[in-house]
Amino acid sequence: MTAPTHGRVDDLSLPGADVLERAGELLRALAAPVRISIVLLLRESQRCVHELVDALDVPQPLVSQHLRILKATGVVAGERSGREVMYRLVDHHLADIIVAAISHAGEEHP
């Protein structure tokens, strides 16, 4: 079994256990509805916590908790801008995962 190049998965090989573990952690981080919503909002543009709170209509401590999880798994990054921290997606490919999951969930399955 040969290792895939550049993180790609082809039909002949599987990534190493460490890559599969990180992928699982990433998918777990994306699994909560509030975190899915945060990723979708950050797909449009970077935002500060109070903008996310207003858009999601959930308490600020809950948004901050979800942002910590997303930040710890490398989904989002925060950068201080004056008194605010502006959050952005680290990799917009992650939003593609969310959009594909939403599209799939919206399809009718027998």
N, CA and C atoms as a LAMMPS dump frame, in Angstrom:
ITEM: TIMESTEP
0
ITEM: NUMBER OF ATOMS
330
ITEM: BOX BOUNDS ff ff ff
-5.0000000000000000e+02 5.0000000000000000e+02
-5.0000000000000000e+02 5.0000000000000000e+02
-5.0000000000000000e+02 5.0000000000000000e+02
ITEM: ATOMS id mol type element x y z
1 1 1 N 0.845 -1.176 0
2 1 2 C 0 0 0
3 1 3 C 0.887 1.235 0
4 2 1 N 0.677 2.136 -0.968
5 2 2 C 1.477 3.345 -1.051
6 2 3 C 0.742 4.498 -0.398
7 3 1 N 1.504 5.428 0.123
8 3 2 C 0.907 6.585 0.777
9 3 3 C 0.446 7.581 -0.271
10 4 1 N -0.705 8.226 -0.066
11 4 2 C -1.175 9.218 -1.017
12 4 3 C -0.269 10.444 -0.986
13 5 1 N -0.235 11.165 -2.082
14 5 2 C 0.58 12.37 -2.149
15 5 3 C -0.284 13.585 -1.882
16 6 1 N 0.273 14.549 -1.203
17 6 2 C -0.362 15.836 -0.945
18 6 3 C -1.731 15.71 -0.285
19 7 1 N -1.931 14.697 0.552
20 7 2 C -3.162 14.566 1.303
21 7 3 C -4.337 14.037 0.503
22 8 1 N -4.125 13.67 -0.746
23 8 2 C -5.216 13.133 -1.564
24 8 3 C -5.453 11.672 -1.223
25 9 1 N -6.677 11.267 -1.375
26 9 2 C -7.013 9.862 -1.174
27 9 3 C -7.377 9.308 -2.551
28 10 1 N -6.694 8.26 -2.956
29 10 2 C -7.052 7.64 -4.231
30 10 3 C -7.61 6.248 -3.969
31 11 1 N -7.955 5.538 -5.014
32 11 2 C -8.6 4.233 -4.867
33 11 3 C -7.66 3.153 -4.347
34 12 1 N -6.353 3.371 -4.39
35 12 2 C -5.404 2.32 -4.067
36 12 3 C -4.818 2.406 -2.666
37 13 1 N -5.032 3.5 -1.968
38 13 2 C -4.38 3.636 -0.666
39 13 3 C -5.236 4.441 0.304
40 14 1 N -4.924 4.278 1.576
41 14 2 C -5.564 5.054 2.626
42 14 3 C -4.519 5.924 3.289
43 15 1 N -4.937 7.074 3.804
44 15 2 C -3.995 7.913 4.55
45 15 3 C -3.563 7.201 5.821
46 16 1 N -2.508 7.685 6.43
47 16 2 C -2.031 7.124 7.683
48 16 3 C -3.023 7.344 8.811
49 17 1 N -2.849 6.586 9.88
50 17 2 C -3.754 6.658 11.03
51 17 3 C -3.805 8.065 11.619
52 18 1 N -2.677 8.774 11.629
53 18 2 C -2.662 10.128 12.191
54 18 3 C -3.522 11.082 11.37
55 19 1 N -3.502 10.946 10.051
56 19 2 C -4.329 11.794 9.193
57 19 3 C -5.804 11.449 9.378
58 20 1 N -6.114 10.166 9.468
59 20 2 C -7.501 9.758 9.697
60 20 3 C -8.007 10.262 11.048
61 21 1 N -7.161 10.231 12.065
62 21 2 C -7.537 10.736 13.388
63 21 3 C -7.824 12.233 13.329
64 22 1 N -6.96 13.008 12.662
65 22 2 C -7.191 14.454 12.534
66 22 3 C -8.46 14.74 11.742
67 23 1 N -8.727 13.938 10.704
68 23 2 C -9.957 14.115 9.923
69 23 3 C -11.178 13.853 10.803
70 24 1 N -11.106 12.826 11.642
71 24 2 C -12.205 12.541 12.562
72 24 3 C -12.43 13.678 13.54
73 25 1 N -11.348 14.251 14.075
74 25 2 C -11.459 15.382 14.994
75 25 3 C -12.111 16.574 14.289
76 26 1 N -11.706 16.808 13.062
77 26 2 C -12.27 17.906 12.291
78 26 3 C -13.764 17.7 12.056
79 27 1 N -14.15 16.498 11.67
80 27 2 C -15.571 16.223 11.437
81 27 3 C -16.378 16.325 12.723
82 28 1 N -15.807 15.889 13.851
83 28 2 C -16.499 16.043 15.139
84 28 3 C -16.676 17.523 15.475
85 29 1 N -15.662 18.33 15.173
86 29 2 C -15.746 19.769 15.454
87 29 3 C -16.828 20.435 14.609
88 30 1 N -17.061 19.899 13.429
89 30 2 C -18.058 20.483 12.533
90 30 3 C -19.46 19.919 12.76
91 31 1 N -19.619 18.997 13.707
92 31 2 C -20.857 18.246 13.842
93 31 3 C -22.004 18.981 14.54
94 32 1 N -21.76 20.046 15.246
95 32 2 C -22.82 20.732 15.999
96 32 3 C -23.517 21.774 15.118
97 33 1 N -24.852 21.851 15.187
98 33 2 C -25.577 22.821 14.364
99 33 3 C -25.094 24.266 14.517
100 34 1 N -24.767 24.686 15.731
101 34 2 C -24.291 26.065 15.917
102 34 3 C -22.953 26.252 15.21
103 35 1 N -22.077 25.254 15.299
104 35 2 C -20.773 25.372 14.629
105 35 3 C -20.936 25.349 13.112
106 36 1 N -21.887 24.558 12.619
107 36 2 C -22.177 24.566 11.18
108 36 3 C -22.62 25.969 10.763
109 37 1 N -23.485 26.58 11.549
110 37 2 C -23.957 27.931 11.25
111 37 3 C -22.823 28.941 11.278
112 38 1 N -21.926 28.815 12.25
113 38 2 C -20.778 29.725 12.332
114 38 3 C -19.927 29.603 11.073
115 39 1 N -19.645 28.387 10.636
116 39 2 C -18.839 28.192 9.422
117 39 3 C -19.533 28.833 8.226
118 40 1 N -20.841 28.651 8.112
119 40 2 C -21.565 29.253 6.99
120 40 3 C -21.494 30.776 7.029
121 41 1 N -21.621 31.353 8.214
122 41 2 C -21.524 32.814 8.336
123 41 3 C -20.124 33.314 8.013
124 42 1 N -19.11 32.59 8.461
125 42 2 C -17.735 33.012 8.202
126 42 3 C -17.334 32.763 6.755
127 43 1 N -18.084 31.935 6.075
128 43 2 C -17.838 31.717 4.651
129 43 3 C -18.086 33.015 3.891
130 44 1 N -19.071 33.788 4.347
131 44 2 C -19.422 35.051 3.7
132 44 3 C -18.383 36.126 3.966
133 45 1 N -17.955 36.244 5.226
134 45 2 C -16.948 37.243 5.603
135 45 3 C -16.528 37.008 7.044
136 46 1 N -15.402 37.61 7.426
137 46 2 C -14.979 37.498 8.827
138 46 3 C -15.949 38.286 9.69
139 47 1 N -16.085 37.836 10.936
140 47 2 C -17.052 38.461 11.836
141 47 3 C -16.521 38.424 13.27
142 48 1 N -17.004 39.355 14.076
143 48 2 C -16.673 39.351 15.497
144 48 3 C -17.774 38.593 16.246
145 49 1 N -17.509 38.327 17.511
146 49 2 C -18.436 37.515 18.312
147 49 3 C -19.828 38.126 18.349
148 50 1 N -19.931 39.427 18.582
149 50 2 C -21.278 40.002 18.714
150 50 3 C -22.052 39.925 17.4
151 51 1 N -21.37 39.951 16.262
152 51 2 C -22.069 39.768 14.981
153 51 3 C -22.6 38.339 14.859
154 52 1 N -21.805 37.378 15.316
155 52 2 C -22.25 35.983 15.293
156 52 3 C -23.416 35.77 16.251
157 53 1 N -23.337 36.379 17.441
158 53 2 C -24.424 36.275 18.425
159 53 3 C -25.719 36.816 17.816
160 54 1 N -25.635 37.984 17.178
161 54 2 C -26.827 38.598 16.576
162 54 3 C -27.39 37.73 15.443
163 55 1 N -26.511 37.207 14.605
164 55 2 C -26.955 36.411 13.449
165 55 3 C -27.549 35.073 13.882
166 56 1 N -26.986 34.484 14.938
167 56 2 C -27.42 33.156 15.377
168 56 3 C -28.528 33.205 16.417
169 57 1 N -28.675 34.355 17.07
170 57 2 C -29.664 34.527 18.134
171 57 3 C -29.478 33.493 19.246
172 58 1 N -28.215 33.342 19.658
173 58 2 C -27.872 32.482 20.797
174 58 3 C -26.995 33.294 21.747
175 59 1 N -26.909 32.885 23.012
176 59 2 C -26.131 33.652 23.991
177 59 3 C -24.638 33.719 23.634
178 60 1 N -24.024 34.832 23.992
179 60 2 C -22.609 35.059 23.696
180 60 3 C -21.703 33.977 24.277
181 61 1 N -21.927 33.514 25.527
182 61 2 C -21.046 32.458 26.038
183 61 3 C -21.091 31.184 25.19
184 62 1 N -22.256 30.864 24.639
185 62 2 C -22.383 29.678 23.794
186 62 3 C -21.602 29.852 22.482
187 63 1 N -21.708 31.022 21.879
188 63 2 C -20.958 31.3 20.653
189 63 3 C -19.463 31.218 20.944
190 64 1 N -19.024 31.806 22.045
191 64 2 C -17.6 31.776 22.401
192 64 3 C -17.114 30.35 22.621
193 65 1 N -17.941 29.529 23.26
194 65 2 C -17.578 28.125 23.496
195 65 3 C -17.398 27.396 22.163
196 66 1 N -18.311 27.59 21.239
197 66 2 C -18.213 26.934 19.937
198 66 3 C -17.014 27.462 19.14
199 67 1 N -16.747 28.751 19.252
200 67 2 C -15.575 29.312 18.568
201 67 3 C -14.28 28.714 19.114
202 68 1 N -14.215 28.475 20.427
203 68 2 C -13.02 27.851 21.011
204 68 3 C -12.784 26.464 20.416
205 69 1 N -13.856 25.7 20.254
206 69 2 C -13.736 24.361 19.669
207 69 3 C -13.271 24.462 18.224
208 70 1 N -13.869 25.365 17.464
209 70 2 C -13.477 25.532 16.059
210 70 3 C -12.034 26.031 15.934
211 71 1 N -11.645 26.888 16.848
212 71 2 C -10.275 27.407 16.831
213 71 3 C -9.279 26.304 17.205
214 72 1 N -9.608 25.493 18.199
215 72 2 C -8.714 24.424 18.655
216 72 3 C -8.47 23.38 17.572
217 73 1 N -9.437 23.197 16.686
218 73 2 C -9.288 22.211 15.619
219 73 3 C -8.803 22.841 14.314
220 74 1 N -8.495 24.121 14.338
221 74 2 C -7.938 24.778 13.161
222 74 3 C -8.953 25.159 12.103
223 75 1 N -10.224 25.19 12.473
224 75 2 C -11.258 25.572 11.509
225 75 3 C -11.318 27.087 11.362
226 76 1 N -11.221 27.797 12.484
227 76 2 C -11.25 29.258 12.459
228 76 3 C -9.99 29.81 13.123
229 77 1 N -9.721 31.062 12.805
230 77 2 C -8.64 31.798 13.46
231 77 3 C -9.213 33.148 13.87
232 78 1 N -8.702 33.679 14.957
233 78 2 C -9.144 34.978 15.437
234 78 3 C -8.001 35.962 15.418
235 79 1 N -8.319 37.191 15.033
236 79 2 C -7.313 38.246 14.994
237 79 3 C -7.901 39.49 15.635
238 80 1 N -7.162 40.027 16.613
239 80 2 C -7.656 41.19 17.334
240 80 3 C -7.669 42.403 16.421
241 81 1 N -8.787 43.14 16.484
242 81 2 C -8.948 44.392 15.741
243 81 3 C -9.542 45.394 16.717
244 82 1 N -8.668 46.151 17.381
245 82 2 C -9.132 47.061 18.435
246 82 3 C -9.62 46.257 19.619
247 83 1 N -10.858 46.486 20.022
248 83 2 C -11.428 45.758 21.162
249 83 3 C -12.072 44.444 20.761
250 84 1 N -12.237 44.23 19.481
251 84 2 C -12.911 43.034 18.983
252 84 3 C -11.905 42.01 18.468
253 85 1 N -12.315 40.75 18.474
254 85 2 C -11.57 39.694 17.801
255 85 3 C -12.38 39.319 16.572
256 86 1 N -11.748 39.428 15.42
257 86 2 C -12.412 39.081 14.165
258 86 3 C -12.074 37.627 13.838
259 87 1 N -13.098 36.829 13.619
260 87 2 C -12.917 35.414 13.305
261 87 3 C -13.098 35.196 11.819
262 88 1 N -12.283 34.285 11.285
263 88 2 C -12.344 33.947 9.865
264 88 3 C -12.105 32.452 9.707
265 89 1 N -12.559 31.9 8.592
266 89 2 C -12.253 30.51 8.279
267 89 3 C -10.786 30.401 7.913
268 90 1 N -10.134 29.369 8.401
269 90 2 C -8.732 29.136 8.053
270 90 3 C -8.636 28.611 6.627
271 91 1 N -9.577 27.767 6.244
272 91 2 C -9.547 27.141 4.929
273 91 3 C -10.984 27.067 4.416
274 92 1 N -11.26 27.737 3.325
275 92 2 C -12.628 27.769 2.809
276 92 3 C -13.094 26.419 2.267
277 93 1 N -12.181 25.463 2.085
278 93 2 C -12.59 24.118 1.686
279 93 3 C -13.477 23.483 2.762
280 94 1 N -13.278 23.907 4
281 94 2 C -14.097 23.374 5.085
282 94 3 C -15.557 23.767 4.912
283 95 1 N -15.795 24.956 4.386
284 95 2 C -17.173 25.37 4.125
285 95 3 C -17.793 24.485 3.057
286 96 1 N -16.979 24.013 2.109
287 96 2 C -17.491 23.114 1.073
288 96 3 C -18.015 21.815 1.689
289 97 1 N -17.343 21.324 2.728
290 97 2 C -17.801 20.118 3.426
291 97 3 C -19.182 20.365 4.025
292 98 1 N -19.347 21.524 4.65
293 98 2 C -20.62 21.885 5.283
294 98 3 C -21.714 22.029 4.229
295 99 1 N -21.407 22.733 3.142
296 99 2 C -22.408 22.936 2.085
297 99 3 C -22.819 21.589 1.489
298 100 1 N -21.852 20.697 1.264
299 100 2 C -22.177 19.372 0.721
300 100 3 C -23.056 18.586 1.697
301 101 1 N -22.757 18.663 2.985
302 101 2 C -23.558 17.952 3.989
303 101 3 C -24.979 18.505 4.037
304 102 1 N -25.118 19.805 3.963
305 102 2 C -26.452 20.435 3.988
306 102 3 C -27.228 20.046 2.729
307 103 1 N -26.56 20.073 1.604
308 103 2 C -27.204 19.691 0.351
309 103 3 C -27.676 18.24 0.426
310 104 1 N -26.829 17.367 0.938
311 104 2 C -27.176 15.952 1.063
312 104 3 C -28.34 15.773 2.043
313 105 1 N -28.297 16.492 3.153
314 105 2 C -29.349 16.364 4.169
315 105 3 C -30.697 16.846 3.636
316 106 1 N -30.669 17.789 2.699
317 106 2 C -31.897 18.317 2.144
318 106 3 C -32.507 17.46 1.049
319 107 1 N -31.751 16.475 0.573
320 107 2 C -32.256 15.592 -0.473
321 107 3 C -33.181 14.557 0.132
322 108 1 N -34.135 14.121 -0.653
323 108 2 C -35.028 13.059 -0.199
324 108 3 C -34.366 11.722 -0.493
325 109 1 N -34.309 10.878 0.523
326 109 2 C -33.704 9.555 0.375
327 109 3 C -34.757 8.491 0.647
328 110 1 N -34.779 7.457 -0.181
329 110 2 C -35.783 6.388 0.021
330 110 3 C -35.551 5.62 1.306
